[in-house]
Amino acid sequence: MASSAPRSAVLSVSMIMFGLGLLAIVAIFVLFALGYQNLPIWLNLATLLCPAGLIFGVIATVLRNRRR
């Protein structure tokens, strides 16, 4: 079996960003289903962590594989 290469710090941070953004999206759907309509702006902005984490993860993966 081939051993897996160690992850870079950027990839770990991007996965955390993606997870937090996904959690914010779920929170918004749950709060909206419970009847809340005026959600705080920080919660809406936290959803932007999801695509930012995805973009950083893809870029980190591509750059790491190009160096090999």
TORBA-261600 format. One record per residue: residue in three letters; x, y, z of N, C-alpha, C in turn. Coordinates in pm, whole numbers, padded with zeros to 5 digits, always signed. Layout:
ALAXYZXYZXYZ ...
***
This chain:
MET+00083-00117+00000+00000+00000+00000+00087+00124+00000 ALA+00041+00223-00069+00114+00350-00073+00080+00432+00050 SER+00181+00494+00108+00154+00579+00224+00104+00714+00176 SER+00014+00771+00253-00042+00900+00213+00056+01011+00247 ALA+00060+01111+00163+00148+01225+00185+00091+01312+00296 PRO+00175+01377+00374+00123+01465+00480+00047+01583+00422 ARG-00058+01623+00491-00139+01735+00444-00069+01866+00475 SER-00093+01961+00388-00037+02093+00413-00130+02170+00508 ALA-00077+02274+00567-00155+02355+00661-00268+02427+00588 VAL-00244+02466+00464-00348+02537+00388-00466+02446+00362 LEU-00439+02320+00334-00548+02226+00309-00630+02203+00435 SER-00565+02193+00549-00638+02175+00675-00724+02297+00707 VAL-00668+02416+00687-00744+02539+00713-00863+02549+00617 SER-00842+02511+00492-00953+02519+00395-01064+02420+00430 MET-01029+02303+00483-01132+02209+00524-01211+02262+00643 ILE-01143+02329+00736-01211+02389+00851-01303+02502+00805 MET-01254+02585+00711-01336+02694+00657-01461+02638+00589 PHE-01444+02534+00509-01556+02474+00439-01658+02418+00538 GLY-01609+02351+00642-01699+02295+00742-01776+02401+00818 LEU-01708+02509+00856-01776+02618+00926-01879+02685+00836 GLY-01847+02703+00710-01943+02762+00617-02065+02673+00598 LEU-02041+02543+00591-02151+02448+00577-02239+02448+00702 LEU-02175+02459+00817-02250+02467+00943-02335+02594+00948 ALA-02282+02704+00898-02358+02829+00895-02478+02818+00801 ILE-02460+02750+00689-02572+02731+00595-02682+02648+00659 VAL-02643+02542+00727-02743+02458+00796-02814+02539+00905 ALA-02738+02620+00979-02798+02702+01085-02900+02800+01027 ILE-02868+02859+00914-02963+02953+00852-03091+02882+00811 PHE-03078+02762+00751-03198+02688+00712-03282+02649+00834 VAL-03216+02607+00940-03290+02567+01061-03359+02688+01123 LEU-03287+02798+01136-03348+02918+01194-03463+02970+01108 PHE-03449+02963+00976-03557+03007+00889-03678+02915+00903 ALA-03654+02785+00918-03765+02690+00936-03835+02712+01069 LEU-03763+02763+01168-03823+02791+01298-03897+02925+01302 GLY-03889+03002+01195-03965+03126+01186-03883+03253+01201 TYR-03755+03242+01220-03671+03362+01229-03645+03415+01088 GLN-03663+03547+01072-03643+03605+00940-03530+03706+00937 ASN-03512+03783+01041-03405+03883+01045-03283+03823+01114 LEU-03203+03752+01037-03084+03688+01092-02969+03787+01096 PRO-02876+03768+01187-02763+03862+01197-02674+03855+01073 ILE-02614+03967+01040-02532+03976+00920-02409+03886+00929 TRP-02356+03867+01051-02237+03784+01065-02266+03639+01028 LEU-02391+03595+01051-02427+03458+01014-02437+03445+00863 ASN-02492+03547+00798-02498+03545+00653-02359+03551+00591 LEU-02271+03630+00649-02135+03638+00597-02055+03511+00625 ALA-02089+03440+00731-02019+03315+00763-02043+03208+00657 THR-02153+03219+00584-02179+03121+00478-02077+03133+00365 LEU-02012+03248+00354-01911+03266+00249-01784+03187+00276 LEU-01770+03134+00397-01656+03049+00427-01660+02919+00348 CYS-01779+02873+00314-01793+02747+00241-01729+02753+00102 PRO-01767+02846+00016-01700+02850-00115-01555+02894-00106 ALA-01522+02979-00008-01382+03020+00007-01296+02901+00046 GLY-01344+02818+00137-01270+02698+00175-01256+02602+00061 LEU-01359+02589-00021-01352+02501-00138-01247+02552-00237 ILE-01248+02681-00263-01152+02738-00358-01009+02722-00307 PHE-00986+02755-00179-00852+02741-00123-00807+02596-00123 GLY-00897+02504-00096-00862+02362-00097-00823+02313-00236 VAL-00898+02355-00335-00866+02315-00473-00732+02374-00515 ILE-00709+02501-00483-00583+02565-00519-00466+02498-00448 ALA-00482+02468-00319-00375+02403-00243-00344+02265-00299 THR-00447+02192-00337-00427+02058-00393-00357+02065-00527 VAL-00400+02156-00612-00338+02169-00744-00192+02210-00731 LEU-00163+02308-00646-00026+02351-00629+00062+02242-00568 ARG+00009+02165-00475+00087+02058-00415+00119+01949-00517 ASN+00023+01919-00604+00047+01815-00704+00134+01862-00818 ARG+00140+01991-00844+00227+02042-00948+00373+02040-00907 ARG+00397+02048-00775+00535+02048-00725+00598+01910-00734 ARG+00519+01807-00735+00574+01671-00739+00635+01638-00870 
***
